[in-house]
Amino acid sequence: MRLVIIEVIAVGVVLFGAVFCLLGAFGLVRLPDVYLRSHAATKSATLGVLCVLLGVFLYFWIVLGEVSIKLLLGIAFVFITSPVAGHLNGRAAYRSGVKLWGNSVRDELDKQKGRAAGTE
């Protein structure tokens, strides 16, 4: 009975991660500019993939009795690299001149650029 409960929990965590990735895919289609799309892709990849990998790790560890170092390394790798990649995508888009969405409230980097230009 205990293993059935743990299997259900592991499946629930995997299902939550898959649903979160699906919501991130909808965000990629529906959001208006590259910065918001990058945010949606980064958040869904980080939380969604981490939940899927965590659910699989829990299943292997508790039900099968095996600790998978590869899954732990995958979790650590996604946790570290996905936010950095999202940040670098947004930074590259901004530096190459991609405009913000028309309803954006403020552009903090533009203020910094104006201050730097005024001091030269």
matplotlib code that plots the C-alpha trace (Angstrom):
import matplotlib.pyplot as plt

x = [0.0, 2.9, 4.4, 1.2, 0.9, 4.5, 3.9, 0.9, 2.9, 5.7, 3.1, 1.5, 4.9, 5.6, 2.1, 2.5, 5.7, 4.2, 1.3, 3.6, 5.6, 2.3, 1.4, 4.8, 4.3, 1.0, 2.9, 5.4, 2.5, 0.4, 2.9, 3.6, 7.3, 10.6, 11.3, 8.0, 8.3, 11.8, 10.5, 7.7, 10.2, 12.7, 10.2, 8.4, 11.6, 13.1, 10.1, 8.4, 11.5, 12.7, 9.4, 9.4, 13.0, 12.2, 9.2, 11.3, 14.0, 11.5, 10.1, 13.5, 14.7, 11.7, 9.9, 12.9, 15.5, 18.0, 19.6, 20.2, 23.2, 22.4, 19.0, 20.5, 23.1, 20.3, 18.3, 21.4, 22.3, 18.8, 18.5, 21.8, 21.8, 18.1, 17.8, 21.2, 20.3, 17.0, 18.8, 21.4, 18.6, 16.9, 20.2, 21.2, 17.8, 18.0, 21.5, 20.6, 17.8, 14.6, 11.9, 9.8, 6.1, 4.1, 2.3, 5.5, 5.6, 9.3, 12.7, 15.3, 18.2, 17.4, 17.7, 21.2, 22.2, 21.0, 23.1, 26.2, 25.8, 25.4, 28.6, 30.8]
y = [0.0, 2.4, 1.9, 2.7, 6.0, 6.8, 5.9, 8.2, 11.0, 10.5, 10.4, 13.6, 15.4, 14.3, 15.3, 18.7, 19.3, 18.3, 20.6, 23.4, 22.8, 22.9, 26.2, 27.6, 26.5, 28.5, 31.4, 31.2, 31.4, 34.0, 36.5, 39.6, 40.2, 38.3, 39.3, 37.9, 34.8, 34.2, 34.6, 32.0, 29.6, 29.9, 29.5, 26.6, 24.8, 25.3, 24.3, 21.9, 19.8, 19.9, 18.4, 15.7, 14.7, 14.9, 12.6, 10.1, 10.3, 9.6, 6.7, 5.1, 5.8, 4.7, 2.1, 0.5, 1.2, 2.7, 6.2, 7.6, 10.0, 10.9, 12.2, 14.2, 15.7, 16.4, 18.3, 20.3, 21.1, 22.3, 24.3, 26.1, 26.5, 27.3, 30.7, 31.8, 30.9, 32.8, 35.9, 35.8, 35.5, 38.6, 40.4, 39.6, 40.6, 44.0, 44.7, 43.9, 46.5, 44.4, 46.8, 46.2, 45.5, 48.8, 48.4, 47.9, 50.1, 50.9, 50.1, 50.2, 49.5, 52.5, 54.7, 53.3, 53.7, 57.4, 58.0, 56.4, 58.4, 61.6, 61.1, 60.6]
z = [0.0, 0.8, -2.6, -4.3, -2.5, -3.4, -7.0, -7.1, -5.6, -8.2, -11.0, -9.6, -9.6, -13.2, -14.3, -12.6, -14.5, -17.8, -17.3, -16.3, -19.5, -21.5, -19.9, -20.8, -24.4, -24.5, -23.1, -26.0, -28.5, -26.8, -25.3, -27.4, -27.4, -27.2, -23.5, -22.2, -24.4, -23.0, -19.5, -20.2, -21.7, -18.9, -16.1, -17.7, -18.6, -15.1, -13.0, -15.5, -16.3, -12.7, -11.6, -14.3, -13.3, -9.6, -10.1, -12.0, -9.4, -6.6, -8.4, -9.0, -5.5, -3.4, -5.6, -7.4, -4.7, -7.1, -6.7, -10.1, -10.1, -13.8, -12.8, -9.9, -12.3, -14.8, -12.1, -11.1, -14.7, -15.7, -12.4, -13.2, -16.9, -17.8, -15.9, -17.2, -20.8, -20.5, -19.2, -21.9, -24.6, -23.3, -23.0, -26.6, -27.8, -26.0, -27.2, -30.8, -30.6, -30.3, -29.2, -26.1, -26.3, -26.7, -23.3, -21.3, -18.3, -18.1, -19.4, -16.7, -19.0, -21.2, -18.1, -17.5, -21.1, -20.9, -17.8, -19.3, -22.5, -20.6, -18.7, -21.7]

ax = plt.figure().add_subplot(projection="3d")
ax.plot(x, y, z, "-o")
ax.set_aspect("equal")
plt.show()
